[in-house]
């Protein structure tokens, strides 16, 4: 037993396995040594896990745990070890939720035992970090791994063999965040420690060789990559670690593929697949092999075989998506994003084959999935759907933290106005940040643990076909523009009803357009990890090859539009749009000054429109003469109001707004279907308006503004706005004032609300008004049920942390200092989700940046507008950036004038047309001709 355990610990699985099987058989026959049998089963499970037989490992670990639970004390470290081992076997099989919950049970036992359990706590934290890493939650995983390493070094010293697993894990996590030089250095450190301890053939050394090979290949140091992978392969084969052998064969196959040695690549990939048939491997490894084989089949012209392999690969993350745990929707989005290449490859191939129906379905498979989940939960309070034991543990804590947050928000409003650097303010912000962090953890665990949510995620999902959408959703007077931004090429599909053919318009940057575009600054969101990837320096390998960072490319080159080029274009154009002086009337040869004073010719702006809304697309629209357009964006295009694209300069400039029909937007086609098919509100609800405006913020003199406009945005990055923290984690100016209830007053919103009341009452419709001191969170929540139309005119605050969980619409702060339900002066994202909006046909968020939020991978931002849709609203009007008080009041009032008239005549809403006409009126006013004033507001959802 001891010898078998020792061989297993050293990675000598071939020698360990027969010994431990014999020991297990021996103790089973005795029937009098349950703890000895448990120990032998535990060691055997570790060996079975090491050789990749995870189902057998799970059986051994589960039996060992059952014996130990029966015969050992609850604080016995061997019992905790059994939890740990069973969790590790679950993890490799993609059972993330079960694995994490088991690890958390171990950590609870470790905390009960105190410093005596530091060693076990370190091991468990390392395993837990790998669970989060496997789901794509690299940042959280790295934090846990660093904490595990700290505990290990306190217990066992620095640079021991036990440390090597941590170094390899940190190498993987750094690579997952795009920090390749850091990844390379961690793996090098692993090899150095193995050499120091004369363990150069240890399996941990093989893992380090694998990591170095991956980074070297990414940096095109192919000789180094192949050398390290061959060394890893030798060690893995010696130790009969078939699962790892398959992974390394995949790496060697990828190298051959990149070098266009396709026959060699196919041989490597086929060998890996054969190993999969004889031994269990992780879902990620099966996915990699199938994707790689698909690429080779495509090169060989075996189109159907390639698509079959690719579809099998895509089915793998679908099967395990419901098992994710941690970060709730954000975590599921990160998990799916790890498999984005397969979705992208499938769409690209189908487009090349002109199979537009299948390409559409493939594109929809990965789009805004977590938001679609949220829409399907409209009206459900997930706190009421927890298992009993989980509810007893989480719900009291959720209520405690929620009330604590409300108390802190009220407290913040009472702090002295000029105490930014005071000890009192610093103490307050620390407590607020800590409470928000703890609440976010509990909130995410509630969403991950909900039985209703879990059932929804495991249900077979129906993706509407293009044919069905054209027959049942797209009206004869409407065209849908379905955008796809790919890694290699992009396209917009023009979709009409079933009587019209599908047209595919490629999105291309011509050489002339490329010369017109200036160098584009890197303005991507900090949350967009794909944008941050790079080596961050030069690494010299052990054989003298240099891996150098790619130069930061700031120009848009000619060729097919790619996802990266599209992100840069949108980032730059949005920056320009948000400037009030934007004025393209100086002629084709004229210039416009950007934020930094750079003179840019107006032809550059026209080039953006020519790329994203090309002439071929315009021609199709003109020929078909639709009355409405529905745009389904992709990637960065979610951040662009297409109406603001400049299609002609000169003395009479023309935008898309001027030349084309009214536009509505939808995050995906299936989300549009969901919104269209929601139950219609009763006719009386449709004629019932709730309007809120002119909250009474407490405004200190140092930020009072004569024009009463909101303060400027802090960041110009795509997808960001007034963030809760800047890069240092400190509260920004705007959020700080929001906490104090001291945002600038918005007197224009009072006039805006008065206009709404006048036009609706003129037609005999029901209006509930919440103004000034009555514009409170509590009164809004109590009044919103049953309203078909909801209007909020206030400040919007975006929080880049925690998926915008604490982003909010700032309302009149309460006078009382006592904590009450729904009355701290902030209608937060998480509170919006609980609003009773089943009868809401339209919510107008006349506030700053309500269509802005932190990005989820493969999705649009997590915005306040999305929260209203997830709560049950059918459609939303929301803003892309900070807006002017006066012009917004005029635009929204004009929109509601037209809406009330339409309801009075036919009891129907034509939201897209009313918004289009209101924008045109503002655009034609000499005071507000710049897109800054009229472009930010967009319609999300059905147009009528």
C-alpha positions, -999 to 999 in steps of 0.1 A, spaced: 0 0 0 28 24 10 48 15 -21 19 19 -44 11 53 -29 47 64 -32 48 54 -69 16 73 -75 29 104 -58 60 103 -80 39 99 -111 50 63 -118 15 52 -125 24 21 -144 41 6 -113 15 20 -88 -17 7 -104 -13 -31 -101 0 -27 -65 -29 -6 -54 -55 -28 -71 -41 -58 -52 -43 -38 -19 -79 -28 -25 -89 -64 -32 -71 -75 -1 -89 -50 22 -123 -58 6 -119 -94 15 -110 -86 51 -141 -65 57 -126 -53 90 -104 -24 79 -127 3 64 -102 31 69 -74 11 53 -97 3 24 -106 40 21 -69 49 20 -62 23 -7 -92 34 -27 -81 70 -25 -46 62 -37 -60 40 -65 -83 68 -76 -54 92 -77 -36 68 -101 -67 63 -122 -71 100 -125 -34 104 -135 -38 80 -164 -70 96 -175 -96 70 -164 -118 96 -147 -150 76 -144 -130 49 -125 -113 75 -104 -147 90 -95 -160 56 -84 -129 50 -62 -129 85 -47 -167 83 -40 -164 49 -23 -135 62 -2 -154 93 8 -185 72 18 -163 50 41 -146 80 57 -178 99 63 -191 68 81 -159 60 102 -140 93 107 -146 124 127 -159 154 108 -126 173 113 -103 145 102 -80 157 75 -84 124 56 -121 131 52 -112 165 37 -87 148 14 -115 126 1 -137 156 -7 -108 171 -25 -101 141 -46 -137 134 -56 -139 171 -66 -108 168 -88 -123 138 -107 -156 157 -112 -137 187 -125 -119 169 -153 -153 155 -165 -167 190 -167 -188 188 -135 -177 223 -124 -206 230 -100 -202 198 -81 -164 201 -80 -165 237 -67 -191 229 -40 -169 200 -28 -138 221 -27 -157 248 -7 -167 221 18 -130 213 23 -121 249 28 -148 253 54 -133 224 73 -98 239 69 -109 272 83 -124 254 113 -91 237 120 -70 269 117 -33 269 108 -30 232 113 -48 228 80 -27 252 60 -12 224 39 -46 210 30 -60 244 24 -32 252 0 -39 221 -20 -76 228 -21 -72 264 -32 -49 252 -60 -76 227 -71 -103 253 -68 -83 277 -89 -81 251 -116 -119 247 -115 -123 284 -122 -95 283 -149 -113 255 -167 -144 277 -170 -124 307 -184 -125 327 -152 -87 333 -153 -84 363 -131 -102 348 -101 -83 315 -107 -50 333 -105 -59 350 -73 -68 317 -57 -36 301 -70 -14 329 -56 -31 325 -22 -25 287 -24 12 293 -32 16 317 -3 2 291 22 24 264 7 56 285 10 47 293 46 43 256 54 69 239 32 93 266 21 100 282 -13 107 264 -46 99 229 -36 85 203 -60 51 210 -45 55 246 -58 59 234 -94 22 226 -98 14 262 -88 39 276 -113 24 256 -141 -11 266 -131 -1 303 -130 15 299 -165 -18 286 -178 -38 314 -162 -14 341 -174 -17 327 -209 -55 327 -206 -53 364 -198 -30 371 -228 1 377 -207 24 354 -227 58 366 -214 46 360 -178 33 326 -188 67 317 -203 86 328 -171 64 308 -148 70 276 -169 107 283 -170 107 285 -132 89 252 -131 117 235 -151 144 252 -131 129 238 -98 125 203 -113 162 204 -123 172 216 -89 154 186 -73 167 162 -100 131 156 -113 135 166 -149 113 136 -160 85 144 -135 51 149 -150 52 185 -137 82 191 -159 61 178 -189 34 203 -181 60 231 -180 74 219 -214 39 220 -228 33 256 -216 66 268 -230 57 251 -263 24 269 -265 38 303 -258 67 297 -283 42 287 -310 21 317 -304 53 338 -309 62 319 -341 93 303 -324 84 270 -340 117 251 -333 114 259 -296 78 248 -295 85 215 -312 115 208 -290 95 213 -257 65 194 -269 86 164 -279 102 164 -244 67 166 -228 56 137 -250 85 115 -240 78 121 -203 40 115 -207 45 83 -226 70 70 -200 44 76 -173 15 62 -194 -4 94 -191 -26 89 -222 -48 120 -217 -17 143 -216 -2 124 -246 -33 132 -266 -31 169 -257 6 171 -268 -2 153 -300 -28 180 -307 -2 207 -301 23 190 -325 -5 187 -350 -13 224 -348 23 232 -353 24 211 -385 -9 227 -396 6 262 -392 36 251 -412 12 238 -439 23 202 -433 -13 190 -435 -6 153 -438 16 153 -407 -11 174 -389 -38 149 -397 -17 120 -385 -11 138 -351 -48 146 -347 -60 111 -357 -35 96 -331 -50 119 -305 -85 108 -314 -76 71 -312 -63 77 -276 -96 94 -268 -113 61 -276 -92 42 -251 -91 66 -222 -113 94 -209 -102 130 -216 -115 163 -205 -142 180 -226 -118 207 -236 -93 181 -250 -121 163 -270 -132 197 -283 -96 206 -294 -91 173 -313 -124 176 -331 -118 212 -341 -83 204 -354 -96 174 -374 -123 196 -389 -97 221 -401 -77 194 -418 -108 178 -434 -117 212 -448 -82 216 -463 -86 182 -480 -120 193 -495 -140 169 -472 -166 196 -465 -193 174 -449 -168 155 -428 -153 188 -416 -187 203 -407 -197 171 -389 -165 172 -367 -171 209 -360 -207 203 -349 -195 175 -326 -170 199 -312 -196 226 -306 -219 202 -289 -193 197 -261 -195 232 -245 -233 231 -250 -234 199 -228 -213 214 -200 -225 250 -200 -251 243 -174 -224 230 -151 -205 263 -147 -203 279 -113 -191 313 -102 -198 347 -117 -233 335 -128 -241 349 -163 -206 364 -167 -191 331 -159 -212 312 -184 -203 338 -211 -166 333 -203 -169 296 -205 -186 297 -239 -161 322 -251 -133 296 -248 -149 278 -277 -156 309 -299 -132 297 -326 -154 268 -335 -185 289 -338 -166 314 -359 -151 287 -381 -185 271 -387 -201 304 -397 -172 312 -420 -173 279 -438 -211 280 -443 -209 315 -457 -182 305 -481 -205 277 -492 -233 302 -496 -254 281 -471 -270 312 -455 -297 294 -436 -272 272 -418 -247 301 -413 -275 321 -397 -283 293 -372 -246 288 -365 -241 325 -358 -271 326 -335 -258 296 -315 -232 317 -296 -249 351 -295 -260 367 -263 -268 334 -248 -268 345 -211 -290 374 -219 -315 351 -236 -314 330 -205 -323 360 -184 -352 369 -207 -366 334 -202 -366 341 -164 -386 373 -166 -408 376 -135 -389 349 -116 -373 358 -83 -344 333 -82 -341 337 -44 -373 317 -41 -360 289 -62 -331 276 -41 -328 242 -25 -337 243 12 -302 240 26 -288 266 2 -317 290 9 -310 287 47 -274 296 41 -277 323 14 -309 342 19 -303 356 53 -268 367 42 -282 383 10 -308 403 30 -282 413 55 -258 426 28 -286 442 8 -297 463 38 -261 471 46 -256 484 11 -287 506 15 -274 519 48 -241 528 32 -257 546 3 -278 566 27 -247 573 48 -227 584 18 -253 612 11 -247 626 46 -209 629 44 -195 664 42 -192 677 6 -154 682 6 -142 651 23 -128 631 -6 -94 626 11 -106 625 47 -102 594 68 -140 593 71 -145 591 34 -117 566 29 -132 543 56 -166 547 40 -154 537 5 -135 507 19 -165 494 36 -187 500 6 -163 482 -18 -161 453 6 -198 450 10 -204 452 -27 -178 425 -33 -195 402 -7 -230 409 -21 -218 401 -56 -205 368 -45 -238 359 -28 -258 372 -57 -239 350 -82 -241 319 -60 -279 324 -57 -281 325 -95 -258 295 -99 -277 275 -73 -312 282 -85 -331 250 -94 -352 268 -119 -322 284 -136 -304 250 -137 -334 234 -153 -336 261 -179 -299 257 -187 -303 219 -192 -333 221 -215 -327 215 -251 -325 249 -268 -344 256 -300 -326 280 -323 -351 295 -348 -342 288 -384 -339 316 -409 -369 303 -428 -391 303 -397 -380 338 -387 -387 351 -422 -422 335 -421 -433 343 -386 -413 373 -374 -402 396 -402 -431 418 -415 -434 424 -452 -425 461 -447 -393 453 -428 -357 443 -436 -334 428 -410 -297 435 -413 -279 406 -396 -242 414 -390 -214 389 -385 -180 401 -375 -156 372 -379 -119 366 -371 -111 364 -408 -140 380 -426 -173 397 -420 -207 400 -437 -242 414 -433 -271 392 -443 -301 412 -456 -332 393 -446 -368 400 -457 -399 380 -453 -403 346 -471 -411 363 -504 -376 379 -506 -342 362 -512 -314 365 -487 -285 387 -498 -250 385 -484 -230 417 -485 -193 413 -476 -178 440 -454 -144 450 -469 -119 477 -464 -106 489 -497 -71 503 -501 -85 538 -507 -106 536 -475 -76 524 -456 -56 554 -466 -84 577 -455 -86 563 -420 -62 578 -393 -42 557 -369 -68 545 -344 -61 546 -307 -66 515 -286 -99 523 -271 -112 489 -262 -129 481 -229 -106 470 -201 -130 440 -198 -122 429 -233 -93 405 -227 -89 397 -264 -78 433 -269 -52 430 -242 -33 401 -255 4 405 -263 38 393 -250 45 425 -232 82 423 -241 107 400 -257 115 365 -245 147 346 -255 143 309 -256 168 283 -245 180 277 -280 184 314 -289 151 320 -306 134 353 -298 97 356 -291 88 392 -297 57 412 -289 36 420 -319 38 457 -327 6 475 -317 -11 480 -350 -30 512 -350 -39 515 -387 -68 497 -404 -54 478 -433 -71 469 -465 -88 435 -469 -118 418 -454 -132 436 -423 -123 415 -392 -136 416 -357 -105 434 -345 -107 460 -373 -144 465 -366 -137 471 -329 -111 497 -337 -134 515 -362 -163 517 -338 -141 528 -309 -127 557 -329 -160 567 -345 -178 567 -312 -151 590 -297 -157 614 -325 -195 613 -323 -196 622 -286 -180 656 -294 -204 685 -296 -183 704 -322 -187 675 -347 -195 693 -379 -191 677 -413 -203 707 -432 -169 720 -442 -168 700 -474 -151 669 -487 -117 684 -482 -126 699 -448 -115 686 -414 -131 680 -380 -112 684 -347 -113 653 -325 -109 653 -287 -72 656 -288 -72 684 -313 -62 662 -343 -76 674 -376 -94 645 -394 -108 649 -429 -146 643 -432 -138 617 -459 -125 595 -430 -160 595 -414 -176 587 -448 -151 558 -451 -164 543 -418 -200 543 -433 -187 529 -466 -172 500 -447 -200 492 -422 -229 503 -443 -215 497 -478 -230 509 -511 -241 474 -521 -262 472 -489 -277 507 -495 -286 496 -530 -305 465 -518 -324 486 -492 -334 512 -518 -345 485 -542 -367 468 -516 -380 500 -501 -388 488 -466 -406 510 -441 -385 497 -412 -350 483 -406 -340 460 -378 -303 458 -372 -289 428 -353 -253 439 -346 -223 417 -337 -193 424 -314 -184 461 -312 -213 471 -335 -236 468 -305 -220 501 -294 -227 520 -326 -259 540 -334 -259 533 -372 -281 564 -377 -250 585 -370 -230 570 -399 -221 599 -423 -229 589 -459 -223 623 -475 -203 654 -466 -202 688 -481 -225 718 -474 -255 695 -470 -242 665 -450 -264 634 -449 -264 607 -423 -281 572 -423 -308 589 -403 -316 612 -432 -315 586 -460 -329 554 -446 -360 541 -428 -365 541 -390 -342 516 -372 -347 492 -343 -320 470 -328 -320 435 -313 -291 418 -295 -298 386 -315 -325 372 -337 -337 347 -311 -339 375 -285 -360 395 -310 -383 364 -313 -385 362 -275 -396 399 -273 -420 397 -302 -437 366 -287 -442 380 -252 -478 382 -242 -493 415 -253 -503 439 -225 -540 447 -220 -553 477 -241 -558 497 -209 -522 492 -198 -509 504 -232 -527 537 -225 -512 540 -190 -480 560 -185 -457 563 -155 -433 592 -158 -406 601 -133 -383 631 -135 -363 659 -119 -349 640 -89 -338 663 -61 -301 657 -60 -280 676 -35 -255 695 -57 -224 711 -41 -213 745 -55 -181 732 -70 -199 711 -96 -229 733 -103 -234 740 -140 -253 768 -156 -264 746 -185 -274 718 -160 -259 691 -182 -245 659 -167 -208 658 -161 -186 645 -189 -177 608 -193 -146 596 -175 -135 571 -202 -136 571 -239 -132 533 -242 -158 513 -261 -183 499 -237 -172 520 -208 -186 552 -194 -190 565 -159 -174 535 -142 -177 528 -105 -139 527 -102 -110 539 -123 -79 518 -129 -68 522 -93 -101 509 -79 -110 544 -65 -144 558 -69 -147 582 -98 -159 617 -95 -194 610 -109 -200 579 -89 -188 596 -58 -213 624 -63 -240 598 -71 -234 582 -37 -239 616 -20 -270 623 -40 -252 654 -53 -253 649 -90 -261 679 -111 -298 688 -112 -317 682 -144 -344 709 -147 -351 699 -183 -365 667 -171 -393 685 -153 -403 702 -186 -400 668 -203 -424 652 -179 -448 681 -181 -449 677 -219 -457 640 -215 -485 646 -191 -500 672 -213 -501 651 -245 -513 619 -228 -540 637 -207 -551 655 -238 -561 621 -252 -578 609 -220 -550 585 -211 -539 576 -175 -508 593 -162 -490 588 -129 -463 615 -123 -434 612 -99 -415 646 -98 -390 663 -75 -393 650 -40 -416 622 -51 -391 609 -77 -380 582 -52 -371 546 -57 -398 534 -33 -426 553 -51 -414 542 -85 -414 505 -75 -448 508 -59 -463 525 -91 -448 506 -120 -469 474 -119 -495 473 -147 -480 503 -166 -477 498 -204 -455 529 -208 -427 538 -184 -405 569 -186 -375 577 -164 -357 610 -167 -327 610 -144 -289 603 -142 -277 569 -152 -246 555 -135 -225 526 -150 -205 502 -128 -178 483 -147 -174 458 -118 -195 428 -111 -213 428 -144 -228 463 -137 -246 448 -107 -245 481 -89 -250 503 -120 -281 524 -113 -305 551 -122 -301 578 -95 -333 590 -80 -343 614 -52 -325 603 -21 -346 595 10 -350 622 37 -349 595 65 -317 580 76 -333 547 84 -329 517 61 -360 507 42 -368 483 14 -363 499 -21 -355 534 -9 -318 543 -9 -320 566 -39 -306 541 -64 -326 518 -87 -298 493 -93 -294 467 -120 -302 438 -96 -333 457 -83 -345 464 -119 -345 426 -126 -371 422 -99 -395 449 -112 -430 437 -123 -428 447 -159 -449 420 -176 -474 447 -189 -446 471 -200 -447 476 -238 -421 504 -237 -397 518 -212 -379 550 -221 -347 555 -201 -341 592 -206 -308 590 -188 -270 589 -195 -255 557 -208 -283 533 -201 -272 512 -232 -236 510 -219 -221 484 -197 -192 460 -192 -190 435 -220 -197 398 -216 -177 377 -241 -197 370 -273 -224 393 -260 -235 429 -259 -228 449 -227 -245 442 -194 -266 474 -194 -295 489 -175 -315 486 -207 -310 449 -207 -321 447 -171 -354 463 -180 -359 438 -209 -350 409 -186 -376 421 -161 -403 418 -187 -404 450 -208 -410 443 -245 -389 472 -259 -366 499 -245 -353 533 -256 -319 538 -241 -287 559 -246 -252 552 -258 -235 581 -240 -240 610 -217 -267 633 -231 -276 669 -229 -305 678 -206 -321 704 -228 -319 686 -262 -329 653 -246 -360 668 -230 -370 681 -265 -363 648 -282 -382 626 -257 -411 650 -255 -414 650 -293 -412 612 -293 -441 609 -268 -462 635 -286 -461 612 -317 -466 580 -295 -497 595 -278 -512 605 -311 -507 570 -325 -522 554 -295 -552 577 -296 -559 569 -333 -553 531 -333 -542 520 -299 -510 508 -316 -474 517 -309 -451 526 -338 -420 533 -317 -394 532 -344 -411 558 -366 -419 581 -336 -383 580 -325 -370 585 -360 -392 616 -365 -382 630 -331 -345 626 -340 -349 643 -373 -365 673 -356 -336 677 -332 -311 671 -361 -327 700 -381 -325 724 -351 -294 746 -356 -285 742 -319 -284 705 -320 -272 694 -354 -243 674 -341 -249 636 -336 -239 641 -299 -274 654 -293 -297 632 -314 -277 599 -321 -273 583 -286 -309 572 -281 -318 538 -298 -347 514 -298 -340 479 -286 -368 454 -294 -397 452 -318 -403 483 -339 -441 483 -336 
